[in-house]
């Protein structure tokens, strides 16, 4: 059975995503309400979830398709790509879903509330209520300061560079907090070729 890769961007619009999808041949969806990120407890990007016939074969894990950020993250793309290829060829993953469930975990009440405040803020911003948007973005960040799908995603919506000084401060705080993440760590080894 053929496999399909689908990317989901948690940006505000397809115009925001367009510069990054040049040359990509698979579907790229835009989830501006972060519905999918909430459904799968995704708290950082990029995150990969392997789904096989409606069931999660391998839950959230940090994975990069290129080495663009390897110096910053310490995560090389090769092992991640090899793990996906191995699964596509064999249907095998290196973790049991039951074992991974405890690592992924559910979103906390604060994280869920933060996502609600984020959606309210984004809506208020779209309708021109910048003050209401700012209050709700601030509350979302207060409730989930290490959730990149909230804090980092709010940056460009508030005119802040998602790669600038505020991002570096956020990354340093996240690092100091022990890199909290709903998911498995990046693959550290290469899966043998079949």
CORSUL-V439795 format. One record per residue. N is the residue number from 1. SS is DSSP state (A for helix, B for strand, O for the rest). OMEGA is omega in degrees with one decimal (NA if undefined). D_CENTER is the distance of its C-alpha to the mean C-alpha in whole Angstrom. Layout:
N/SS/OMEGA/D_CENTER  N/SS/OMEGA/D_CENTER
This chain:
1/O/-179.0/27  2/O/178.8/25  3/O/178.7/21  4/O/173.5/19  5/O/175.9/15  6/B/175.5/13  7/B/177.3/11  8/B/177.8/9  9/B/179.6/8  10/O/179.9/8  11/O/-176.1/11  12/O/-176.6/14  13/O/177.8/16  14/A/177.0/17  15/A/178.0/19  16/A/-175.0/16  17/A/-172.6/14  18/A/-178.6/18  19/O/-175.2/18  20/O/-174.6/15  21/O/178.8/16  22/O/179.0/20  23/O/178.2/21  24/O/-174.6/18  25/O/178.7/20  26/O/-178.3/18  27/B/174.5/17  28/B/-179.8/14  29/B/176.5/13  30/B/-179.4/13  31/O/-174.4/11  32/O/177.7/13  33/O/178.3/13  34/O/-178.9/10  35/A/-179.8/12  36/A/178.8/10  37/A/178.4/7  38/A/-178.0/10  39/A/-177.4/12  40/O/178.9/10  41/O/178.7/9  42/O/-177.6/5  43/O/178.5/6  44/O/176.5/4  45/O/0.0/3  46/O/176.6/4  47/B/177.2/5  48/B/172.6/8  49/B/177.6/10  50/B/-178.1/14  51/B/-177.9/16  52/B/178.6/20  53/O/175.5/22  54/O/176.9/20  55/B/179.5/19  56/B/177.8/16  57/B/175.5/18  58/B/-178.1/15  59/B/-175.8/12  60/B/168.0/9  61/B/-179.5/9  62/B/179.5/8  63/O/179.3/10  64/O/178.7/11  65/O/178.2/13  66/O/178.1/15  67/O/-178.5/17  68/O/-176.4/16  69/O/-176.2/15  70/A/179.3/16  71/A/-178.6/19  72/A/-173.8/16  73/A/-174.2/14  74/O/-178.0/17  75/O/176.5/15  76/O/-177.7/17  77/A/-173.5/16  78/A/-179.8/19  79/A/178.2/18  80/A/179.4/15  81/A/177.9/17  82/A/179.3/20  83/A/178.0/18  84/A/178.6/17  85/A/-179.9/20  86/A/178.7/22  87/A/-179.5/20  88/A/-179.3/21  89/A/-169.4/25  90/A/-174.0/26  91/O/-177.3/23  92/O/172.9/23  93/O/-174.1/20  94/O/-179.6/21  95/O/174.3/20  96/O/-178.0/21  97/A/-179.9/19  98/A/179.5/21  99/A/-177.4/21  100/A/-175.9/17  101/A/179.9/17  102/A/179.7/18  103/A/-179.0/16  104/A/177.4/13  105/O/176.2/15  106/O/172.9/15  107/O/177.5/14  108/O/176.5/17  109/A/178.0/19  110/A/178.9/18  111/A/177.1/14  112/A/178.0/15  113/A/178.5/18  114/A/179.6/15  115/A/176.2/13  116/A/177.9/17  117/A/178.0/18  118/A/-179.3/15  119/A/177.4/16  120/A/179.8/20  121/A/-179.7/19  122/A/178.4/18  123/A/179.9/21  124/A/177.9/23  125/A/179.5/22  126/A/-179.0/23  127/O/174.8/26  128/O/179.3/27  129/O/-176.6/27  130/A/179.9/26  131/A/177.7/27  132/A/177.9/26  133/A/-178.2/22  134/A/178.9/22  135/A/-178.0/24  136/A/173.8/21  137/A/-179.8/18  138/A/179.1/20  139/A/177.6/20  140/A/-179.8/16  141/A/178.1/16  142/A/-177.5/19  143/A/-176.9/18  144/O/-174.1/14  145/O/-178.1/15  146/O/178.4/12  147/O/-176.4/9  148/O/-179.9/7  149/O/175.2/6  150/O/-171.3/10  151/A/-178.6/12  152/A/179.6/10  153/A/178.8/10  154/A/-175.0/14  155/A/-177.5/15  156/A/178.6/16  157/A/177.6/17  158/O/178.1/19  159/O/179.9/21  160/O/179.7/19  161/O/177.7/18  162/O/176.2/14  163/O/-174.6/15  164/O/-175.3/19  165/A/179.7/20  166/A/177.2/18  167/A/-179.6/15  168/A/175.8/17  169/A/179.1/19  170/A/-179.6/15  171/A/179.1/14  172/A/177.1/18  173/A/179.0/18  174/A/178.1/14  175/A/-179.6/16  176/A/179.7/20  177/O/178.0/18  178/O/178.1/17  179/O/-179.1/14  180/O/-173.8/13  181/O/173.5/10  182/O/179.5/10  183/O/179.6/10  184/B/176.3/12  185/O/177.0/13  186/O/175.9/13  187/O/179.9/16  188/O/179.5/19  189/O/179.2/22  190/O/176.2/22  191/O/-177.7/23  192/O/175.8/27  193/O/178.8/28  194/O/NA/29
